[in-house]
Amino acid sequence: MPPVPENGIVNQPSHYSVDETVERLKGILQAKGVTLFALIDHSGEAEKVGMKMRPTKLLIFGNPKAGTPLMLATPTIAIDLPLKILVWEDRQGSVWLSTNSPAYLQQRHGIPPELLENIAVAEALAAKARA
């Protein structure tokens, strides 16, 4: 397993705009039968209150078949579930996908190794959507 990032966040560059990356993620989630619980448009909400923010959207998604065993084994993981992918644009106009590192979540909650793949999916989905 790769080392745990200091802040627990894995950032991957996207080759697409924020909106295109989000649409790609939505399509991947749908194709895999994963529920998209919420799509939060942080920049859109900022605009509603007269503030300017670079495009920033958060997808919250999951699958009870994967999440429930995690919560049964380690109840505190529920604070980090459902899984999330943040899609955002930096000051230079580059687009990034950010996820919680599975190793960080394992360390934070003491997730049994056999359940680690249940949370590693966010990083894999982000990699697929950015390519």
C-alpha positions in Angstrom: 0.0 0.0 0.0 1.3 3.5 -0.8 2.3 5.8 2.0 -0.4 7.8 3.7 -0.4 11.4 2.4 0.2 13.8 5.3 -3.3 15.3 5.0 -5.0 12.1 3.9 -6.0 13.5 0.6 -5.1 12.1 -2.8 -5.2 14.7 -5.7 -5.3 13.5 -9.3 -5.2 15.9 -12.3 -8.1 15.7 -14.8 -7.8 16.2 -18.5 -11.3 17.7 -18.6 -13.2 20.7 -17.2 -14.9 20.4 -13.8 -18.3 19.9 -15.5 -17.0 17.3 -17.9 -15.2 15.5 -15.1 -18.4 15.5 -13.0 -20.4 14.1 -16.0 -17.8 11.4 -16.6 -18.0 10.4 -12.9 -21.8 10.4 -12.9 -21.7 8.1 -16.0 -19.2 5.7 -14.4 -21.2 5.6 -11.1 -24.4 4.8 -13.0 -22.7 2.1 -15.1 -21.4 0.5 -12.0 -24.8 0.6 -10.2 -23.4 3.0 -7.5 -25.8 5.5 -6.0 -25.0 9.2 -6.3 -26.5 10.5 -3.1 -25.7 14.1 -3.7 -23.9 16.5 -6.0 -23.0 19.7 -4.2 -22.1 22.7 -6.4 -20.0 24.7 -3.9 -19.2 27.4 -6.5 -22.8 27.6 -7.6 -23.9 28.1 -4.0 -21.2 30.8 -3.6 -22.5 32.6 -6.6 -26.1 32.7 -5.1 -24.7 34.8 -2.2 -22.7 37.1 -4.4 -19.3 35.5 -4.0 -17.0 34.3 -6.7 -15.4 30.9 -6.4 -13.6 28.7 -9.0 -15.6 25.7 -10.2 -15.9 23.3 -7.3 -18.3 20.3 -7.0 -18.5 17.5 -4.5 -20.0 14.1 -5.4 -21.2 11.9 -2.5 -21.8 8.3 -3.5 -21.8 4.8 -2.2 -23.2 1.3 -2.1 -24.7 -0.2 1.1 -23.3 -3.6 0.1 -19.8 -2.1 0.4 -20.4 0.5 3.2 -22.4 -1.5 5.7 -19.7 -4.2 6.3 -17.2 -1.3 7.0 -19.6 0.3 9.5 -20.3 -3.0 11.2 -16.5 -3.6 11.6 -15.6 -0.1 12.5 -18.6 2.2 13.4 -16.6 5.4 13.3 -16.0 5.0 9.5 -19.6 6.3 9.2 -18.3 9.8 9.6 -16.4 9.4 6.4 -19.1 7.6 4.5 -20.6 7.8 2.0 -17.5 8.2 -0.1 -16.7 11.5 -1.7 -14.9 12.9 -4.7 -14.2 16.6 -4.9 -13.7 18.1 -8.4 -12.2 21.5 -8.4 -10.3 24.0 -10.5 -7.1 25.7 -9.2 -5.9 29.2 -9.8 -4.0 28.2 -12.9 -7.1 26.6 -14.4 -6.1 23.0 -13.9 -8.8 20.6 -12.7 -8.3 18.1 -9.9 -10.1 15.2 -8.4 -9.5 14.8 -4.6 -10.4 11.8 -2.6 -9.6 10.5 0.9 -6.7 8.1 0.8 -7.8 4.5 1.6 -4.6 4.1 3.7 -5.5 7.3 5.7 -9.1 6.0 6.3 -7.7 2.6 7.3 -5.3 4.2 9.7 -7.9 6.7 11.0 -10.6 4.1 11.7 -8.7 0.8 12.1 -10.4 -0.8 9.1 -9.6 -4.5 8.7 -7.3 -5.2 5.7 -9.9 -7.5 4.1 -12.4 -4.5 3.9 -9.9 -2.0 2.5 -11.0 -2.5 -1.1 -14.5 -1.3 -0.1 -13.1 2.2 0.3 -10.4 2.1 -2.3 -13.0 2.4 -5.0 -13.2 6.3 -4.8 -9.5 6.6 -5.9 -10.0 4.1 -8.7 -13.2 5.9 -9.9 -11.4 9.3 -9.9 -8.5 7.8 -11.9 -11.0 6.4 -14.5 -12.9 9.7 -14.8 -9.8 11.9 -15.3 -8.2 9.8 -18.1 
